[in-house]
Amino acid sequence: MQNLKDKVAVVTGGNSGIGKAIAKLFAQEGAQIVITGRRPDAVDSAVAEIGQNALGFVSDASDLAEHHKLAEFVRERFGRIDIYIANAGVINLSRSEAVTLEDYDRHFETNTRGVFFGVQTIAPLIRDGGSIVVTGSLAATKVLPDHPVYAGSKAAVAAFARSWAMEFKERGIRVNVLSPGPVETEILGKLGVSEVDRPAFEEQMALAIPVGRMGRPDELARAALFLASDAGSFVNGIELHVDGGMSLS
Ligand SMILES: NC(=O)c1ccc[n+]([C@@H]2O[C@H](COP(=O)([O-])OP(=O)(O)OC[C@H]3O[C@@H](n4cnc5c(N)ncnc54)[C@H](OP(=O)(O)O)[C@@H]3O)[C@@H](O)[C@H]2O)c1
């Protein structure tokens, strides 16, 4: 299928996990893709995996100047874009009493400030009728242990997205939140779950998910395609939970 033929999509945090799965699917659907991430090797290998429709741009979403450099890169190559996926994110679990200022800032600088100024900077390049998808989290609406700061950083972006859906209405730009439950990505290793502990961790998580297992990145990518493409043309300002029903448990 070529649901995104001749579209240009920018995916932040597109070198890994959910972002990479979105970039791959969107490229298969005919889009030109620009992915970002901080690790040059991971950006290069993801570009190679996605294929000829992909370009990489090494960029730190917590650095405002880098959003401007990314916008300039995109403007020079394509002039405009159709889809912006604000997906780059970090997580570190901790009860509130143990949260340090550094932990707090790291979450808000990337997950929240990075999304806000990413959208502010790229918005002039988004074609009228385009689409923005922000990766939120189930944690923003469901209380999960040791998630207070991460949850707050993701709740803020869901609020931004609702405001943007109104602010961009004259330009016909739809803004939605893709809200994953637990998904098998590198983020688990970053949380400190070792390869050895992973099966037990996944089994434990599965107990809380009505579908009976964790999600796969490609399942999130299909939901992102729905939100970003004409399939979701009347869907605006929502938070789409793609969590196997975990929000109910
Ligand atoms: N997996 C889950 O269970 C889950 C659940 C709910 C929500 N989410 C959200 O889904 C999104 C994707 O996560 P994932 O699970 O796919 O994790 P992942 O595999 O760790 O991917 C995270 C991506 O974000 C990038 N990134 C992190 N900090 C960045 C920064 N400052 N600037 C630019 N890029 C940055 C990473 O690349 P570099 O390291 O190279 O910078 C990587 O590409 C995140 O927003 C996450 O919070 C994930």
PDBQT file of the ligand as one rigid body, heavy atoms in Angstrom, charges set to zero:
ROOT
HETATM    1  N1  LIG A 301       8.306   1.185  25.225  1.00  0.00    +0.000 N 
HETATM    2  C1  LIG A 301       7.337   1.489  26.071  1.00  0.00    +0.000 C 
HETATM    3  O1  LIG A 301       6.896   0.635  26.877  1.00  0.00    +0.000 OA
HETATM    4  C2  LIG A 301       6.721   2.877  26.056  1.00  0.00    +0.000 A 
HETATM    5  C3  LIG A 301       5.517   3.063  26.751  1.00  0.00    +0.000 A 
HETATM    6  C4  LIG A 301       4.930   4.325  26.753  1.00  0.00    +0.000 A 
HETATM    7  C5  LIG A 301       5.523   5.367  26.065  1.00  0.00    +0.000 A 
HETATM    8  N2  LIG A 301       6.692   5.166  25.404  1.00  0.00    +0.000 N 
HETATM    9  C6  LIG A 301       7.285   6.312  24.699  1.00  0.00    +0.000 C 
HETATM   10  O2  LIG A 301       7.530   5.956  23.366  1.00  0.00    +0.000 OA
HETATM   11  C7  LIG A 301       8.598   6.760  22.856  1.00  0.00    +0.000 C 
HETATM   12  C8  LIG A 301       9.608   5.845  22.190  1.00  0.00    +0.000 C 
HETATM   13  O3  LIG A 301      10.156   4.981  23.175  1.00  0.00    +0.000 OA
HETATM   14  P1  LIG A 301      10.685   3.517  22.835  1.00  0.00    +0.000 P 
HETATM   15  O4  LIG A 301      10.003   2.582  23.722  1.00  0.00    +0.000 OA
HETATM   16  O5  LIG A 301      10.700   3.308  21.370  1.00  0.00    +0.000 OA
HETATM   17  O6  LIG A 301      12.158   3.632  23.437  1.00  0.00    +0.000 OA
HETATM   18  P2  LIG A 301      13.609   3.585  22.778  1.00  0.00    +0.000 P 
HETATM   19  O7  LIG A 301      13.749   2.372  21.940  1.00  0.00    +0.000 OA
HETATM   20  O8  LIG A 301      14.524   3.801  23.923  1.00  0.00    +0.000 OA
HETATM   21  O9  LIG A 301      13.587   4.863  21.844  1.00  0.00    +0.000 OA
HETATM   22  C9  LIG A 301      13.695   6.161  22.350  1.00  0.00    +0.000 C 
HETATM   23  C10 LIG A 301      14.145   7.047  21.205  1.00  0.00    +0.000 C 
HETATM   24  O10 LIG A 301      14.216   8.402  21.643  1.00  0.00    +0.000 OA
HETATM   25  C11 LIG A 301      15.489   8.912  21.280  1.00  0.00    +0.000 C 
HETATM   26  N3  LIG A 301      15.853   9.951  22.228  1.00  0.00    +0.000 N 
HETATM   27  C12 LIG A 301      15.889   9.897  23.579  1.00  0.00    +0.000 A 
HETATM   28  N4  LIG A 301      16.292  11.075  24.075  1.00  0.00    +0.000 NA
HETATM   29  C13 LIG A 301      16.498  11.897  23.017  1.00  0.00    +0.000 A 
HETATM   30  C14 LIG A 301      16.914  13.235  22.865  1.00  0.00    +0.000 A 
HETATM   31  N5  LIG A 301      17.208  14.016  23.919  1.00  0.00    +0.000 N 
HETATM   32  N6  LIG A 301      17.018  13.744  21.623  1.00  0.00    +0.000 NA
HETATM   33  C15 LIG A 301      16.718  12.989  20.529  1.00  0.00    +0.000 A 
HETATM   34  N7  LIG A 301      16.328  11.717  20.606  1.00  0.00    +0.000 NA
HETATM   35  C16 LIG A 301      16.224  11.180  21.835  1.00  0.00    +0.000 A 
HETATM   36  C17 LIG A 301      16.424   7.715  21.296  1.00  0.00    +0.000 C 
HETATM   37  O11 LIG A 301      17.571   7.899  20.493  1.00  0.00    +0.000 OA
HETATM   38  P3  LIG A 301      19.012   8.332  21.114  1.00  0.00    +0.000 P 
HETATM   39  O12 LIG A 301      19.209   7.526  22.340  1.00  0.00    +0.000 OA
HETATM   40  O13 LIG A 301      19.974   8.017  20.006  1.00  0.00    +0.000 OA
HETATM   41  O14 LIG A 301      18.929   9.788  21.368  1.00  0.00    +0.000 OA
HETATM   42  C18 LIG A 301      15.513   6.665  20.687  1.00  0.00    +0.000 C 
HETATM   43  O15 LIG A 301      15.491   6.791  19.292  1.00  0.00    +0.000 OA
HETATM   44  C19 LIG A 301       9.148   7.548  24.036  1.00  0.00    +0.000 C 
HETATM   45  O16 LIG A 301       8.606   8.853  24.019  1.00  0.00    +0.000 OA
HETATM   46  C20 LIG A 301       8.625   6.767  25.229  1.00  0.00    +0.000 C 
HETATM   47  O17 LIG A 301       8.495   7.572  26.384  1.00  0.00    +0.000 OA
HETATM   48  C21 LIG A 301       7.302   3.941  25.376  1.00  0.00    +0.000 A 
ENDROOT
TORSDOF 0
